[in-house]
């Protein structure tokens, strides 16, 4: 299944900068692992915000939840998940 996911990160005020940097670095490493495994397909930043939108793949919503909650930034994330279905006029649907 494919999922369009919006992630909004809200870091706590007064968070230790070194700890925040450590978590951010761990997040990048985990994202690279998930991309390599085929779960993280695309990622877009929302300019001027700490939001991002990503195209993700998982077997089902339960696996998607496990994947997203494995991210090191999970405790500071507000996540909106949209499960996607094939649309009959999608130009790429014919390729699949």
Backbone as XML, in Angstrom:
<?xml version="1.0"?>
<chain id="A" units="angstrom">
  <residue number="1" name="UNK">
    <atom name="N" x="0.834" y="-1.182" z="0.000"/>
    <atom name="CA" x="0.000" y="0.000" z="0.000"/>
    <atom name="C" x="0.876" y="1.242" z="0.000"/>
  </residue>
  <residue number="2" name="UNK">
    <atom name="N" x="0.334" y="2.307" z="-0.559"/>
    <atom name="CA" x="1.032" y="3.598" z="-0.515"/>
    <atom name="C" x="0.274" y="4.546" z="0.407"/>
  </residue>
  <residue number="3" name="UNK">
    <atom name="N" x="1.044" y="5.408" z="1.048"/>
    <atom name="CA" x="0.503" y="6.360" z="2.000"/>
    <atom name="C" x="1.129" y="7.722" z="1.744"/>
  </residue>
  <residue number="4" name="UNK">
    <atom name="N" x="0.306" y="8.756" z="1.741"/>
    <atom name="CA" x="0.792" y="10.128" z="1.700"/>
    <atom name="C" x="0.744" y="10.623" z="3.142"/>
  </residue>
  <residue number="5" name="UNK">
    <atom name="N" x="1.901" y="10.989" z="3.675"/>
    <atom name="CA" x="1.997" y="11.308" z="5.097"/>
    <atom name="C" x="2.563" y="12.702" z="5.291"/>
  </residue>
  <residue number="6" name="UNK">
    <atom name="N" x="1.856" y="13.474" z="6.102"/>
    <atom name="CA" x="2.332" y="14.796" z="6.525"/>
    <atom name="C" x="2.860" y="14.660" z="7.943"/>
  </residue>
  <residue number="7" name="UNK">
    <atom name="N" x="4.075" y="15.119" z="8.128"/>
    <atom name="CA" x="4.701" y="15.101" z="9.456"/>
    <atom name="C" x="5.032" y="16.528" z="9.829"/>
  </residue>
  <residue number="8" name="UNK">
    <atom name="N" x="4.543" y="16.927" z="10.976"/>
    <atom name="CA" x="4.812" y="18.249" z="11.535"/>
    <atom name="C" x="5.592" y="18.032" z="12.827"/>
  </residue>
  <residue number="9" name="UNK">
    <atom name="N" x="6.765" y="18.605" z="12.904"/>
    <atom name="CA" x="7.621" y="18.423" z="14.080"/>
    <atom name="C" x="7.550" y="19.673" z="14.948"/>
  </residue>
  <residue number="10" name="UNK">
    <atom name="N" x="7.329" y="19.459" z="16.233"/>
    <atom name="CA" x="7.333" y="20.560" z="17.197"/>
    <atom name="C" x="8.331" y="20.197" z="18.290"/>
  </residue>
  <residue number="11" name="UNK">
    <atom name="N" x="9.484" y="20.828" z="18.209"/>
    <atom name="CA" x="10.515" y="20.600" z="19.226"/>
    <atom name="C" x="10.130" y="21.355" z="20.506"/>
  </residue>
  <residue number="12" name="UNK">
    <atom name="N" x="10.372" y="20.773" z="21.654"/>
    <atom name="CA" x="10.034" y="21.474" z="22.890"/>
    <atom name="C" x="10.957" y="22.680" z="23.117"/>
  </residue>
  <residue number="13" name="UNK">
    <atom name="N" x="10.378" y="23.733" z="23.656"/>
    <atom name="CA" x="11.199" y="24.900" z="23.986"/>
    <atom name="C" x="12.210" y="24.496" z="25.049"/>
  </residue>
  <residue number="14" name="UNK">
    <atom name="N" x="13.398" y="25.015" z="24.891"/>
    <atom name="CA" x="14.448" y="24.732" z="25.858"/>
    <atom name="C" x="15.118" y="23.381" z="25.682"/>
  </residue>
  <residue number="15" name="UNK">
    <atom name="N" x="14.812" y="22.690" z="24.590"/>
    <atom name="CA" x="15.447" y="21.385" z="24.342"/>
    <atom name="C" x="16.944" y="21.598" z="24.175"/>
  </residue>
  <residue number="16" name="UNK">
    <atom name="N" x="17.713" y="20.749" z="24.798"/>
    <atom name="CA" x="19.161" y="20.830" z="24.702"/>
    <atom name="C" x="19.581" y="20.734" z="23.235"/>
  </residue>
  <residue number="17" name="UNK">
    <atom name="N" x="20.302" y="21.734" z="22.706"/>
    <atom name="CA" x="20.676" y="21.738" z="21.283"/>
    <atom name="C" x="21.490" y="20.513" z="20.862"/>
  </residue>
  <residue number="18" name="UNK">
    <atom name="N" x="22.354" y="20.030" z="21.736"/>
    <atom name="CA" x="23.157" y="18.851" z="21.386"/>
    <atom name="C" x="22.271" y="17.611" z="21.282"/>
  </residue>
  <residue number="19" name="UNK">
    <atom name="N" x="21.296" y="17.494" z="22.196"/>
    <atom name="CA" x="20.379" y="16.360" z="22.144"/>
    <atom name="C" x="19.520" y="16.434" z="20.881"/>
  </residue>
  <residue number="20" name="UNK">
    <atom name="N" x="19.026" y="17.633" z="20.570"/>
    <atom name="CA" x="18.223" y="17.826" z="19.361"/>
    <atom name="C" x="19.028" y="17.443" z="18.123"/>
  </residue>
  <residue number="21" name="UNK">
    <atom name="N" x="20.281" y="17.844" z="18.065"/>
    <atom name="CA" x="21.146" y="17.509" z="16.938"/>
    <atom name="C" x="21.348" y="15.995" z="16.853"/>
  </residue>
  <residue number="22" name="UNK">
    <atom name="N" x="21.521" y="15.350" z="17.991"/>
    <atom name="CA" x="21.701" y="13.902" z="18.041"/>
    <atom name="C" x="20.456" y="13.176" z="17.512"/>
  </residue>
  <residue number="23" name="UNK">
    <atom name="N" x="19.290" y="13.639" z="17.940"/>
    <atom name="CA" x="18.037" y="13.038" z="17.470"/>
    <atom name="C" x="17.869" y="13.273" z="15.967"/>
  </residue>
  <residue number="24" name="UNK">
    <atom name="N" x="18.189" y="14.468" z="15.505"/>
    <atom name="CA" x="18.074" y="14.791" z="14.073"/>
    <atom name="C" x="18.994" y="13.909" z="13.230"/>
  </residue>
  <residue number="25" name="UNK">
    <atom name="N" x="20.196" y="13.684" z="13.706"/>
    <atom name="CA" x="21.132" y="12.817" z="12.977"/>
    <atom name="C" x="20.626" y="11.376" z="12.950"/>
  </residue>
  <residue number="26" name="UNK">
    <atom name="N" x="20.096" y="10.914" z="14.076"/>
    <atom name="CA" x="19.527" y="9.562" z="14.134"/>
    <atom name="C" x="18.333" y="9.443" z="13.185"/>
  </residue>
  <residue number="27" name="UNK">
    <atom name="N" x="17.547" y="10.516" z="13.090"/>
    <atom name="CA" x="16.397" y="10.549" z="12.179"/>
    <atom name="C" x="16.844" y="10.381" z="10.727"/>
  </residue>
  <residue number="28" name="UNK">
    <atom name="N" x="17.895" y="11.070" z="10.352"/>
    <atom name="CA" x="18.403" y="10.964" z="8.976"/>
    <atom name="C" x="18.896" y="9.546" z="8.674"/>
  </residue>
  <residue number="29" name="UNK">
    <atom name="N" x="19.576" y="8.956" z="9.651"/>
    <atom name="CA" x="20.051" y="7.577" z="9.453"/>
    <atom name="C" x="18.877" y="6.611" z="9.303"/>
  </residue>
  <residue number="30" name="UNK">
    <atom name="N" x="17.871" y="6.762" z="10.160"/>
    <atom name="CA" x="16.701" y="5.871" z="10.094"/>
    <atom name="C" x="15.947" y="6.073" z="8.783"/>
  </residue>
  <residue number="31" name="UNK">
    <atom name="N" x="15.800" y="7.314" z="8.338"/>
    <atom name="CA" x="15.128" y="7.594" z="7.067"/>
    <atom name="C" x="15.881" y="6.929" z="5.914"/>
  </residue>
  <residue number="32" name="UNK">
    <atom name="N" x="17.198" y="6.966" z="5.957"/>
    <atom name="CA" x="17.998" y="6.316" z="4.902"/>
    <atom name="C" x="17.756" y="4.805" z="4.907"/>
  </residue>
  <residue number="33" name="UNK">
    <atom name="N" x="17.667" y="4.204" z="6.086"/>
    <atom name="CA" x="17.381" y="2.765" z="6.187"/>
    <atom name="C" x="15.999" y="2.447" z="5.595"/>
  </residue>
  <residue number="34" name="UNK">
    <atom name="N" x="15.021" y="3.293" z="5.937"/>
    <atom name="CA" x="13.662" y="3.062" z="5.437"/>
    <atom name="C" x="13.574" y="3.270" z="3.932"/>
  </residue>
  <residue number="35" name="UNK">
    <atom name="N" x="14.344" y="4.209" z="3.403"/>
    <atom name="CA" x="14.397" y="4.411" z="1.954"/>
    <atom name="C" x="15.031" y="3.194" z="1.279"/>
  </residue>
  <residue number="36" name="UNK">
    <atom name="N" x="16.097" y="2.713" z="1.847"/>
    <atom name="CA" x="16.787" y="1.535" z="1.298"/>
    <atom name="C" x="15.863" y="0.315" z="1.292"/>
  </residue>
  <residue number="37" name="UNK">
    <atom name="N" x="15.015" y="0.212" z="2.304"/>
    <atom name="CA" x="14.073" y="-0.910" z="2.414"/>
    <atom name="C" x="12.837" y="-0.722" z="1.530"/>
  </residue>
  <residue number="38" name="UNK">
    <atom name="N" x="12.720" y="0.451" z="0.883"/>
    <atom name="CA" x="11.603" y="0.700" z="-0.017"/>
    <atom name="C" x="10.363" y="1.280" z="0.649"/>
  </residue>
  <residue number="39" name="UNK">
    <atom name="N" x="10.460" y="1.640" z="1.926"/>
    <atom name="CA" x="9.309" y="2.208" z="2.633"/>
    <atom name="C" x="9.167" y="3.706" z="2.395"/>
  </residue>
  <residue number="40" name="UNK">
    <atom name="N" x="10.261" y="4.424" z="2.415"/>
    <atom name="CA" x="10.242" y="5.865" z="2.150"/>
    <atom name="C" x="10.573" y="6.057" z="0.678"/>
  </residue>
  <residue number="41" name="UNK">
    <atom name="N" x="9.567" y="6.495" z="-0.084"/>
    <atom name="CA" x="9.711" y="6.577" z="-1.537"/>
    <atom name="C" x="10.130" y="7.980" z="-1.960"/>
  </residue>
  <residue number="42" name="UNK">
    <atom name="N" x="9.455" y="9.001" z="-1.439"/>
    <atom name="CA" x="9.748" y="10.405" z="-1.755"/>
    <atom name="C" x="9.506" y="11.242" z="-0.513"/>
  </residue>
  <residue number="43" name="UNK">
    <atom name="N" x="10.168" y="12.402" z="-0.446"/>
    <atom name="CA" x="9.989" y="13.305" z="0.694"/>
    <atom name="C" x="10.095" y="14.733" z="0.191"/>
  </residue>
  <residue number="44" name="UNK">
    <atom name="N" x="9.167" y="15.579" z="0.642"/>
    <atom name="CA" x="9.177" y="16.989" z="0.277"/>
    <atom name="C" x="9.111" y="17.834" z="1.533"/>
  </residue>
  <residue number="45" name="UNK">
    <atom name="N" x="9.872" y="18.896" z="1.569"/>
    <atom name="CA" x="9.846" y="19.856" z="2.666"/>
    <atom name="C" x="8.785" y="20.910" z="2.356"/>
  </residue>
  <residue number="46" name="UNK">
    <atom name="N" x="8.133" y="21.424" z="3.403"/>
    <atom name="CA" x="7.227" y="22.556" z="3.252"/>
    <atom name="C" x="8.058" y="23.803" z="3.550"/>
  </residue>
  <residue number="47" name="UNK">
    <atom name="N" x="8.300" y="24.657" z="2.557"/>
    <atom name="CA" x="9.172" y="25.810" z="2.764"/>
    <atom name="C" x="8.715" y="26.683" z="3.942"/>
  </residue>
  <residue number="48" name="UNK">
    <atom name="N" x="9.685" y="27.058" z="4.766"/>
    <atom name="CA" x="9.427" y="27.949" z="5.881"/>
    <atom name="C" x="8.783" y="27.291" z="7.092"/>
  </residue>
  <residue number="49" name="UNK">
    <atom name="N" x="8.640" y="25.970" z="7.076"/>
    <atom name="CA" x="8.000" y="25.264" z="8.187"/>
    <atom name="C" x="8.812" y="24.032" z="8.561"/>
  </residue>
  <residue number="50" name="UNK">
    <atom name="N" x="8.428" y="23.409" z="9.638"/>
    <atom name="CA" x="9.067" y="22.142" z="10.008"/>
    <atom name="C" x="8.198" y="20.962" z="9.570"/>
  </residue>
  <residue number="51" name="UNK">
    <atom name="N" x="7.373" y="21.185" z="8.548"/>
    <atom name="CA" x="6.529" y="20.135" z="7.985"/>
    <atom name="C" x="7.248" y="19.445" z="6.838"/>
  </residue>
  <residue number="52" name="UNK">
    <atom name="N" x="6.831" y="18.213" z="6.598"/>
    <atom name="CA" x="7.221" y="17.541" z="5.369"/>
    <atom name="C" x="6.078" y="16.649" z="4.930"/>
  </residue>
  <residue number="53" name="UNK">
    <atom name="N" x="6.057" y="16.330" z="3.649"/>
    <atom name="CA" x="5.125" y="15.382" z="3.071"/>
    <atom name="C" x="5.959" y="14.262" z="2.466"/>
  </residue>
  <residue number="54" name="UNK">
    <atom name="N" x="5.522" y="13.047" z="2.674"/>
    <atom name="CA" x="6.256" y="11.926" z="2.121"/>
    <atom name="C" x="5.344" y="10.894" z="1.508"/>
  </residue>
  <residue number="55" name="UNK">
    <atom name="N" x="5.853" y="10.230" z="0.487"/>
    <atom name="CA" x="5.192" y="9.077" z="-0.089"/>
    <atom name="C" x="5.865" y="7.851" z="0.508"/>
  </residue>
  <residue number="56" name="UNK">
    <atom name="N" x="5.091" y="7.058" z="1.213"/>
    <atom name="CA" x="5.595" y="5.896" z="1.935"/>
    <atom name="C" x="4.906" y="4.638" z="1.438"/>
  </residue>
  <residue number="57" name="UNK">
    <atom name="N" x="5.552" y="3.488" z="1.631"/>
    <atom name="CA" x="4.965" y="2.191" z="1.285"/>
    <atom name="C" x="5.089" y="1.235" z="2.462"/>
  </residue>
  <residue number="58" name="UNK">
    <atom name="N" x="4.016" y="0.489" z="2.671"/>
    <atom name="CA" x="3.996" y="-0.550" z="3.705"/>
    <atom name="C" x="2.955" y="-1.583" z="3.295"/>
  </residue>
  <residue number="59" name="UNK">
    <atom name="N" x="3.016" y="-2.734" z="3.907"/>
    <atom name="CA" x="2.074" y="-3.803" z="3.581"/>
    <atom name="C" x="0.650" y="-3.429" z="3.949"/>
  </residue>
  <residue number="60" name="UNK">
    <atom name="N" x="0.501" y="-2.692" z="5.061"/>
    <atom name="CA" x="-0.831" y="-2.335" z="5.545"/>
    <atom name="C" x="-0.687" y="-1.194" z="6.558"/>
  </residue>
  <residue number="61" name="UNK">
    <atom name="N" x="-1.810" y="-0.641" z="7.034"/>
    <atom name="CA" x="-1.727" y="0.476" z="7.990"/>
    <atom name="C" x="-0.989" y="0.132" z="9.282"/>
  </residue>
  <residue number="62" name="UNK">
    <atom name="N" x="-1.104" y="-1.099" z="9.741"/>
    <atom name="CA" x="-0.406" y="-1.488" z="10.972"/>
    <atom name="C" x="1.107" y="-1.417" z="10.780"/>
  </residue>
  <residue number="63" name="UNK">
    <atom name="N" x="1.590" y="-1.913" z="9.651"/>
    <atom name="CA" x="3.032" y="-1.821" z="9.385"/>
    <atom name="C" x="3.442" y="-0.362" z="9.212"/>
  </residue>
  <residue number="64" name="UNK">
    <atom name="N" x="2.590" y="0.448" z="8.565"/>
    <atom name="CA" x="2.928" y="1.860" z="8.378"/>
    <atom name="C" x="3.079" y="2.543" z="9.727"/>
  </residue>
  <residue number="65" name="UNK">
    <atom name="N" x="2.178" y="2.247" z="10.656"/>
    <atom name="CA" x="2.285" y="2.828" z="11.998"/>
    <atom name="C" x="3.602" y="2.413" z="12.668"/>
  </residue>
  <residue number="66" name="UNK">
    <atom name="N" x="3.953" y="1.154" z="12.550"/>
    <atom name="CA" x="5.203" y="0.673" z="13.151"/>
    <atom name="C" x="6.408" y="1.377" z="12.541"/>
  </residue>
  <residue number="67" name="UNK">
    <atom name="N" x="6.376" y="1.599" z="11.245"/>
    <atom name="CA" x="7.483" y="2.277" z="10.561"/>
    <atom name="C" x="7.599" y="3.717" z="11.034"/>
  </residue>
  <residue number="68" name="UNK">
    <atom name="N" x="6.494" y="4.458" z="11.007"/>
    <atom name="CA" x="6.523" y="5.871" z="11.400"/>
    <atom name="C" x="6.910" y="6.017" z="12.866"/>
  </residue>
  <residue number="69" name="UNK">
    <atom name="N" x="6.378" y="5.158" z="13.719"/>
    <atom name="CA" x="6.690" y="5.285" z="15.147"/>
    <atom name="C" x="8.102" y="4.821" z="15.479"/>
  </residue>
  <residue number="70" name="UNK">
    <atom name="N" x="8.797" y="4.225" z="14.508"/>
    <atom name="CA" x="10.203" y="3.849" z="14.729"/>
    <atom name="C" x="11.161" y="5.014" z="14.493"/>
  </residue>
  <residue number="71" name="UNK">
    <atom name="N" x="10.630" y="6.118" z="13.980"/>
    <atom name="CA" x="11.482" y="7.283" z="13.714"/>
    <atom name="C" x="11.908" y="7.935" z="15.033"/>
  </residue>
  <residue number="72" name="UNK">
    <atom name="N" x="13.164" y="8.293" z="15.177"/>
    <atom name="CA" x="13.637" y="8.901" z="16.421"/>
    <atom name="C" x="12.900" y="10.186" z="16.819"/>
  </residue>
  <residue number="73" name="UNK">
    <atom name="N" x="12.351" y="10.919" z="15.852"/>
    <atom name="CA" x="11.650" y="12.178" z="16.144"/>
    <atom name="C" x="10.180" y="11.912" z="16.521"/>
  </residue>
  <residue number="74" name="UNK">
    <atom name="N" x="9.751" y="10.659" z="16.507"/>
    <atom name="CA" x="8.370" y="10.287" z="16.786"/>
    <atom name="C" x="7.758" y="11.024" z="17.987"/>
  </residue>
  <residue number="75" name="UNK">
    <atom name="N" x="8.440" y="11.158" z="19.118"/>
    <atom name="CA" x="7.804" y="11.822" z="20.269"/>
    <atom name="C" x="7.405" y="13.276" z="20.017"/>
  </residue>
  <residue number="76" name="UNK">
    <atom name="N" x="7.984" y="13.922" z="19.008"/>
    <atom name="CA" x="7.728" y="15.334" z="18.738"/>
    <atom name="C" x="6.975" y="15.536" z="17.418"/>
  </residue>
  <residue number="77" name="UNK">
    <atom name="N" x="6.414" y="14.458" z="16.893"/>
    <atom name="CA" x="5.751" y="14.509" z="15.594"/>
    <atom name="C" x="4.228" y="14.564" z="15.739"/>
  </residue>
  <residue number="78" name="UNK">
    <atom name="N" x="3.604" y="15.353" z="14.868"/>
    <atom name="CA" x="2.165" y="15.314" z="14.656"/>
    <atom name="C" x="2.011" y="14.757" z="13.246"/>
  </residue>
  <residue number="79" name="UNK">
    <atom name="N" x="1.371" y="13.598" z="13.119"/>
    <atom name="CA" x="1.354" y="12.869" z="11.857"/>
    <atom name="C" x="-0.073" y="12.757" z="11.320"/>
  </residue>
  <residue number="80" name="UNK">
    <atom name="N" x="-0.219" y="13.029" z="10.028"/>
    <atom name="CA" x="-1.482" y="12.802" z="9.334"/>
    <atom name="C" x="-1.205" y="11.819" z="8.202"/>
  </residue>
  <residue number="81" name="UNK">
    <atom name="N" x="-1.935" y="10.721" z="8.208"/>
    <atom name="CA" x="-1.713" y="9.648" z="7.238"/>
    <atom name="C" x="-2.927" y="9.531" z="6.318"/>
  </residue>
  <residue number="82" name="UNK">
    <atom name="N" x="-2.649" y="9.495" z="5.029"/>
    <atom name="CA" x="-3.692" y="9.281" z="4.023"/>
    <atom name="C" x="-3.324" y="8.019" z="3.248"/>
  </residue>
  <residue number="83" name="UNK">
    <atom name="N" x="-4.126" y="6.970" z="3.400"/>
    <atom name="CA" x="-3.922" y="5.766" z="2.591"/>
    <atom name="C" x="-4.336" y="6.105" z="1.158"/>
  </residue>
  <residue number="84" name="UNK">
    <atom name="N" x="-3.569" y="5.633" z="0.195"/>
    <atom name="CA" x="-3.824" y="5.956" z="-1.206"/>
    <atom name="C" x="-4.307" y="4.733" z="-1.977"/>
  </residue>
  <residue number="85" name="UNK">
    <atom name="N" x="-5.197" y="4.972" z="-2.904"/>
    <atom name="CA" x="-5.695" y="3.922" z="-3.795"/>
    <atom name="C" x="-5.450" y="4.370" z="-5.234"/>
  </residue>
  <residue number="86" name="UNK">
    <atom name="N" x="-5.357" y="3.424" z="-6.127"/>
    <atom name="CA" x="-5.133" y="3.727" z="-7.536"/>
    <atom name="C" x="-6.348" y="4.460" z="-8.097"/>
  </residue>
  <residue number="87" name="UNK">
    <atom name="N" x="-6.076" y="5.513" z="-8.864"/>
    <atom name="CA" x="-7.131" y="6.272" z="-9.534"/>
    <atom name="C" x="-7.133" y="5.869" z="-11.007"/>
  </residue>
  <residue number="88" name="UNK">
    <atom name="N" x="-8.305" y="5.693" z="-11.605"/>
    <atom name="CA" x="-8.350" y="5.208" z="-12.992"/>
    <atom name="C" x="-7.721" y="6.130" z="-14.023"/>
  </residue>
  <residue number="89" name="UNK">
    <atom name="N" x="-7.557" y="7.423" z="-13.742"/>
    <atom name="CA" x="-6.944" y="8.311" z="-14.738"/>
    <atom name="C" x="-5.499" y="8.667" z="-14.396"/>
  </residue>
  <residue number="90" name="UNK">
    <atom name="N" x="-4.930" y="7.996" z="-13.405"/>
    <atom name="CA" x="-3.535" y="8.227" z="-13.041"/>
    <atom name="C" x="-2.640" y="7.770" z="-14.192"/>
  </residue>
  <residue number="91" name="UNK">
    <atom name="N" x="-1.852" y="8.663" z="-14.784"/>
    <atom name="CA" x="-0.977" y="8.259" z="-15.904"/>
    <atom name="C" x="0.009" y="7.165" z="-15.522"/>
  </residue>
  <residue number="92" name="UNK">
    <atom name="N" x="0.434" y="7.134" z="-14.260"/>
    <atom name="CA" x="1.407" y="6.127" z="-13.862"/>
    <atom name="C" x="0.768" y="4.789" z="-13.564"/>
  </residue>
  <residue number="93" name="UNK">
    <atom name="N" x="-0.548" y="4.744" z="-13.331"/>
    <atom name="CA" x="-1.222" y="3.483" z="-13.016"/>
    <atom name="C" x="-1.067" y="2.474" z="-14.153"/>
  </residue>
  <residue number="94" name="UNK">
    <atom name="N" x="-1.018" y="2.968" z="-15.378"/>
    <atom name="CA" x="-0.862" y="2.085" z="-16.541"/>
    <atom name="C" x="0.514" y="1.425" z="-16.557"/>
  </residue>
  <residue number="95" name="UNK">
    <atom name="N" x="1.495" y="2.072" z="-15.887"/>
    <atom name="CA" x="2.868" y="1.533" z="-15.857"/>
    <atom name="C" x="2.995" y="0.378" z="-14.884"/>
  </residue>
  <residue number="96" name="UNK">
    <atom name="N" x="2.112" y="0.336" z="-13.887"/>
    <atom name="CA" x="2.246" y="-0.653" z="-12.810"/>
    <atom name="C" x="1.645" y="-1.976" z="-13.180"/>
  </residue>
</chain>
